[in-house]
Amino acid sequence: MRESVNSMSRKAKQMSDADLRALKSPPLSDKFLSKMQSAEEILPDLVRRSRGKQKVPTKVLVTLRLDRDVLEHYKSGGRGWQTRINADLKKLAPGA
């Protein structure tokens, strides 16, 4: 038991003041939790919404294994990496 207490105090020394204050805060009551709102309700412009289901499915969900360097190349371009892979494959597929 003594070692775990020492271990905990070492971790506490590494924590910021804000983290320590958060640990010491009282538990949230049911009354408080019932008044909470979702982030989408409070900041709708900042919450990213998904597109939802396709009305007419045009794509098929697949599992594909790629070389690590190929995947890193596409992901390094940021968001839309799957769309870029699809576009490059389409160029190589006759009649697509």
Secondary structure, 3 states (H helix, E strand, C coil): CHHHHHHHHHHHHHCCHHHHHHHHCCCCCHHHHHHCCCHHHHCCCCCCCCCCCCCCCCCCCCCCCCCHHHHHHHHCCCCCHHHHHHHHHHHHCCCC
